[in-house]
Amino acid sequence: MIEYESTRGRASGTFTDAILEGLASDGGLLVPKNYEMISKERLAEWQDLSYPDLACEVIACFATDLSKDRVREMCHEVYTKSKFGKDIVSVKTVNLNRKGGLYILGVSNGPTLAFKDMAMQFLGKLFDEILRERGLKLNILGATSGDTGSAAEYAMMGRGSISVFMLSPKDRMSEFQKSQMYSLREKNIHNIVVPGSFDNCQDLVKDISNDLRFKKTYSIGSVNSINWGRISAQVVYYFFGYFRVLQKANKSLMHPVSFAVPSGNFGNILSGFVAKEMGLPIKNLVLATNENNILDDFFKSGVYRVRNPKETLITSSPSMDISKASNFERFIYEISDRDSNYVSFLWNELTEKQSFTIDKNKFQKLIKESGIVSGSSNHNNRINTIRKIYELNELVIDPHTADGIYIGDKYLEENCPMICLETALPTKFEETVQEALGFVPERIDCFKNIEERARRFYETDGTISDLKNYIIKNADIN
Ligand SMILES: *Cc1c(COP(=O)(O)O)cnc(C)c1O
């Protein structure tokens, strides 16, 4: 059984603990003590597996306190054609008139049209199983600027052991995103609208999380992007994408590929890094940011500086508008050779000065070995990329995917396929697509006229006491 240890060195636990706890008790993040190395022989065995069978093999490497049969059952219940479409995860070849193979990995075919469904649907099932077994109830509290909230609600709705309290900002979401969340009628889903911005929502969640007694009394938990269950479920599609692209590109097993990843909280790309640590032949992991380029800055300069809310820009790839990257600590832990004292020191610096600088000479080699390279794009780059991809391929992509393709193209090499993750479908961000192309792709039936559906939500006055009262009235407790 693999144990989990905290990046700050003073907490540990099992896979199940990591799932239920979120943040470790010492303020750090739990990671497995070691990663299982997947040999060439095992890769060969895995290469033709269906998505749910592959998911079982990969997730079982992390979920070592659950039986493999149980993981298999869960994967087969979650990764179905009815939830994710025919192939679960699809691969498209795209052309940008350059040498080298460019591919789009379709990981946004789930119920809310963003890649977050891939992990959240699994986490919903996993939470429900663990809670039922222990006879516990959980009230998930979260803040969203759009994609996370809807993915969580569609994964948890109707599950008897879980209620969701999701805070969203009154102004900042698209009508499509609002309808997707607020039209849900399930009793265990509570949408709470907060006056102001996403940061106001996050502050409220933080206030409640710091109130340990309230948190305990009302069994408050979270499903935010640091949850290890999400990271491990995302590792699967790096393997799956690798195998399918190799077949398309006519390359033999062990041939290297690169991935381009539209990034915000560093969750998705961290999963790619874990896949590489497990022996998947990944050359580069191309980290794409938008104008909120905290991570691009870090990989270029060694300086990590978090932004305050005023410096955080509202962009046309809004799901990447972050002021800090919550999973980044796990990466620093790895490249510092798991030095929890050093990580604790850096995060103290961060609390005091809003930034830290790593010794670039010391870490240059390790960052290079990690394969992560980076770039950032602006609005015009995204618009032009959406146009170019449409003109050359008659394919419509969303603005986040455009970030990834724009930067991925810069690192394209002749004999190394570049696989860009499609983190959302264009239907979710029609305004920007309209600006780029002058039209929007037809919606699939279940999303037609979604804006007209009746909406149900609670509008809070933005105070912590009002929020607490709402939770007290509606929480399902043990
Ligand atoms: C959440 C999200 C991202 C960023 O993913 P991270 O794991 O936070 O880096 C990118 N694109 C879309 C569409 C998203 O919803």
The ligand as an ORCA input file, in Angstrom:
! r2SCAN-3c Opt
* xyz 0 1
  C     -10.181     24.609    -15.038
  C      -9.878     24.907    -16.462
  C      -8.564     25.122    -16.914
  C      -7.361     25.134    -15.980
  O      -7.070     23.884    -15.453
  P      -6.095     23.719    -14.160
  O      -6.171     22.307    -13.802
  O      -6.681     24.642    -13.114
  O      -4.741     24.185    -14.583
  C      -8.357     25.344    -18.274
  N      -9.395     25.386    -19.130
  C     -10.662     25.197    -18.747
  C     -11.766     25.274    -19.748
  C     -10.960     24.949    -17.396
  O     -12.238     24.767    -17.009
*
